[in-house]
Amino acid sequence: MKMIKLLALSIAVVLLFAACSSATPAPAEEAAAPTEEAPAEEAAAPTEEAVAEADSGEALPPIKLGYSSWPGWWPWYIAEKEGLFEANGVDVDLIWFDGYLESMEAFVAGQLDGNTQTLNDTISFAADAVNGEVVVLVNDNSAGNDKIIVTEDIQTIQDLVGKKVALEEGVVDDFLLTLALEDAELSRDDIDIVNLETGAAAAAFATGSVDGVGAFPPFWLTALEREGSHELLSSEAFPGAIPDLLVVSQTLIDERPDDVQALVNTWFDVMAFIAENPEKADELLAERAGVSLEEFELFREGTRMFTIDDNLEAFSEGDSMVNMPFAAVEMTDFMVSVGFIPEGPDLSIIFDDQFVKAYAESAQE
């Protein structure tokens, strides 16, 4: 069956990725109006506005970078708290969103210069982004931290038929559930989807309003407070299906490529800080997640952080799911086939490996 073949290829995304996010955004500062995207053939040249600002000595506005609740994205908080953005010469307004979907909507509307999001969600939103969406860094792969939590009587995927499952419709844990349903020769039409922000979905499950929930950290902790609840499946069963990324606008790349490079460099400085200061890093990460250190430990194994070598491999061209450009094609075909999106975006313009390559070269010097 063609669907199963597509699923098999999608699941084979396996050795590449992993992860996801959360709910209602804290009011963000009003973003600057979207700028018009520079023509592709002039991408390497600074815009007239950038030149004028440089000549006048005026400082460029801070980069508005959105992030939300996912273990692979919490480390950006360390960059803010430890002054690592400044150390890399970039002015960043790091904006926290309680709601993952709202962060993507703000980015699509041009209210952010960059955002943290998964590959499948980037594919879903890219066509509508007023300033373009371009993947410049892989943060991690979800390796079990995205979960479907259910009541005691539900022991198999088939037991979900006719049951109410709460989740954020159309984004990452809906995608995970759809993969599992397709694997069992079922579809989303066989269950009753209750569309709620992830925090609200977990609360609805915990209070007995629904039979299952799709959630990521820290929200599945809430779901598991319900007596008899248990994990039916997780992203561990679909390795590589959920990669977590730093995505910036094409406008930012065209107008401020040095600042994009500084963002990528900052990320690897954060990874170094975590390795060198594990106790302080855990305190900051737990603080950002809003959980205790003990609870934070529960999330550690479910996220595989990517090294620079992992990034170079992920961005490389090839014919396997280890290669992100190839994986995106297979993932797009799958999402179109199951009705997640009506059609795929132009995948040739959503990856830019120049920044991870430049970091790798500088690290070898």
N, C-alpha and C positions, 0 to 999 in steps of 0.2 A: 504493500500500500504506500502511495507516494508520501502521505503524511507521516507515516512511521519512518520512512527513509529520511525525510527532512528533520524529524525529531532526533534520529540517531546522529545525524550530522551536527545538529544544534547541541546535543548533549556532549558530543565529542569536543565541543568548545572547551571541553574538559580540562586540558592541561594549561589553559591560559589564565582564567580570571578568578572573580568572586566578590559580591557584596551589595549594600543598599542603605535606606534612609527613613524620613518621618513626617510631621503634621503642622498645623496652624502657625504661620510665621509671626515671630515677634515683629512689631512694626519696624520696618527698616527705614532708614533715611531716604528721602525722595531722591531717586537716581537722576543723573543727568540725562537730558534728552538723547535718544539714539542718534548716532552719527551715521552718515551715509557710507555704505561700504565702498572702499576704494576699488577701482577696477583691478582685475586679477593681474593684468600685465604690469601694473604699477605697484604691486604688493611690496616690493623691496624698497621703494622710495618713500621718504617721509612725506606726509601730506603738507599742503600749504599752511594749514592751521598749526601743525606741529612745528614747522620751520618758523612761523611768525612768533609762536610762543617762546621758542628757543632764542630767537633774536631779541625779543623783548625782555628776556630774563624771567618771565613769569613761570611759576611752577605748574606742572601738569596736575590735573585733579587726581585724587587717590583712585586706585583701581578698586572697583566695587566687586568683591569676591563673596559669593554666597556659599554657605555650607550648612549641613543639617546632621541629624543624629544617625551616625553610622561609625563603627569602630575605626574604619579606615580613613575617615575624614576628621574625627576628633583631633588628630595630631596637628591640624592647622591652628588649633588653639594654643599649642606650645609655641608656634612661630610668633603669634601675637604677644603672648605673655613673656617670652624670653628675648624679644627684640630681634628675631631672626630676619624678619622682612627688612627692617632698617639696616641690619648688617649686610644685606645683599643689595642695598641701595634702591629699594622699591617702597613706595608709599601705598599701603593697602588698607582699605576700609573693609574689614572682615565682618560679614553680616550673617548672623545666626538665624536660621529659620526653624521654628518648631515643626513646620510641615514641609516635607520633602517636595510634594507636588507644587506647593506655592513657590518654592525656590526655582523650579524649572519654568513655571509660568512667568516669573519675574525676569528670568534670563531671556526667554523667548521674546518678551515684550521690549527688550533693550534696556531694562532697568538695572541690569548687572553686566559687568564686563567678563565675568567668568562664574562658573558654578561647579559644584561637585555632584556627579550623577553617574548612573550606570550606562553601559553600552546600549542595552536595549532601549532605555529611555532616551538616550541621545538620538538614536535612530528614529524614535517615535516623534520627537519634537523638532528635529533639525530643519525640516522643510519649512516650518512656520517662523523660524527665528529671524527677526528683522536684521540682525547684524551677523548672522551665520553662527554655527556652532562647530568648533574644531577641537578634537582630542589632542592634547599635548603631553599627557602624562597618565600612566596607570598607577594608581595608588595601591590597589590590592585586588584580591579575588575573595568572594564570599565562599567560605568553606564550612558552612554549617550554621552561620549566624542568622540566616533568613530561614524562618520556620513556619510550618503550618501546625498549629496547636488545635487539638480537638477534644471532645468529651470522651468519657471512658468507654462508651458503647461503640465508638467509631474506631475500628482496628485496621481497616484497609481503605484504599482509595475508593473502592466500589461502595463502601459504606457511606460515602459522602453523597451519594445520589439522593436528591430531594431534600438535602440538609441546607441550613442557612450558614453561610461562611462570610464573615465580615473582613474587608480589606480595602485598601486604596485601589479603586478600579483603574485598570490600564497601566499601572506602574509595577515596580519590581516584584513584589510578592504575588501579585496577580499573574505575572509572567511565570514565576516559579510554579504556582499551582496549575497553570495551563499546561506547562511541560509535563507535570506528573499525570494530569488527566489524559492528555494525549497518549502518554506511555501506556496507560491502562485502557486505551481505546474508548475513552469518554471525552466529554467536552464541557465547557463552562455552562452550556445550556442544561446540563444534567444536574446542576446544583443551583441554589438560590443565592446569588451574590448580593451582599449588603454593602453598599459603597460608603465607607467611612474613612476618615483620616486614621492613620495607623494607631495613634494613641487612643482615640475614641473607639476604634475597632477592638483593641485589646480590652478596654474597659467594658465594652458591651459583652464580650465573651466572658469576662471574669464575673459579671453579674447575672449571667445565665440567659441573656437575650438572644444569643446565637449559638450554633453548634460547633463552630470552628472559626479560626482567625488566622490570617497571614500577617506576620509581624517580624520586625528586626529589632536589635537592641536599642534601647533597654526595654522595649514594650512587651517582648514575650515574657519578661519576668512577671509583669502584671497578669498576663493570660494564665500563667502557670499557678497563680494563686487560687484558681478555681479548683475545688475538690474533685479529684478523679481526672483532671485534665492531663494530657500527655502530648508529646511530640509525635505527629504522624509521619512527617517527612521534613527534610531540610535541604538546603543548598549543597550539603555534602554529597547528596545523591546525584547531583548534576554539576560535577566540577567544571569550572570554566564558563558556566552559563551566566554568571553574574559578575562581570568585572567592574570595578569602581574607578572613576576617572576624574582628572582635572580637565575641564572643558572651558575654553575661552572663545570669545567672539573673533570672527575673522577681522573685524574692524580693529580690535586691539592688536592683533598680529601685524596688520598692515601699518598701523600708526605708531605702535610702541613695542617693537619686537624685543628690545633690550629688557623691557619690564617683564615680558612673558618669560624670557630666559631667567630673569631674577626670581620669578615665582617657582620655576622648576628647580633652580639651584637651592632655593629656600627649603623646598620639600626634602631634598636629600640632606640638608643641614639638620632638619627636624629628625630624620631617621638616625643621624649620627648622635644627636642629643639624647634620643631615647636609649640608644645602645650604651652611651657613656654615663647616663644619669637615670638608671632604671627606676629608682624609688621616686625621685622627683617627677619623672615623666608619668608614672602611674598615678601619682597624686593629681597632677594637672588633668590627665585624661579622665579620671573618675569625676573630678570636679566638673568638667565640661559635660560629661554624660549625665551628671546628676544622680550618681549612684555611689555606694560605699566601695571601698577598696576590695572588700570581699566579693561584692556583686560584680565589680569590674573584672575580676579573675575569671568569672564564668564566660566572658566574651572573648577571652584571649585566643583560644584555640580555633575559633570559628572564622578567623580572618587571616589570610596569607598575604603579608605585605610584600610588595614587589621591589626588588633591587634594581639598580641601573641595568644590569645584564638582563633581567627579566623584561624590562622595558624595551631594550633594543630588540630582543627576540619577538616581543609582542607586536611591535610596529613593523617588523620586517615583512616583505612580500613573500608569498609562498603558497602552498596548496594544502595546508593543514590548518586545523583549528587553533594551533599555537600561534599562527599568524593572524593578527587582529583584522587586517583588511579582508582576508578570506573569511574569517569568522563572521564579520559583519554581514557579508553577502548571505551566508547560510542562515544567520539569525533573522535577517530581513525577510528572506523567503519564508521562513517559518511563521513569523508574525503576520505576514500578509495572508498566508494560507489558513491561519486560524482566525482571521478577522480582527487582529489586534490593531492593524493599521490598514488603510485602503490601498496604499502603495508605498514603496520605499523611496527615500530621498536619494540625492546624488551622493553615493558613497565615496566617490573619488575626491571629494573636497572636505571630508570630515576628519582626516588624520593628517597630522604634521609632526614628523619625527625630528625636525631640525634641532629642537631644543634639548631633547634627551641625548641626541648625538653630540651636540656641543658640550653638554655636561660631561659625557663619557670621555671626550677628548681632553677636556681640562683636568679631569680627575687623574689622567694618566701622566700628566706633565710633572 
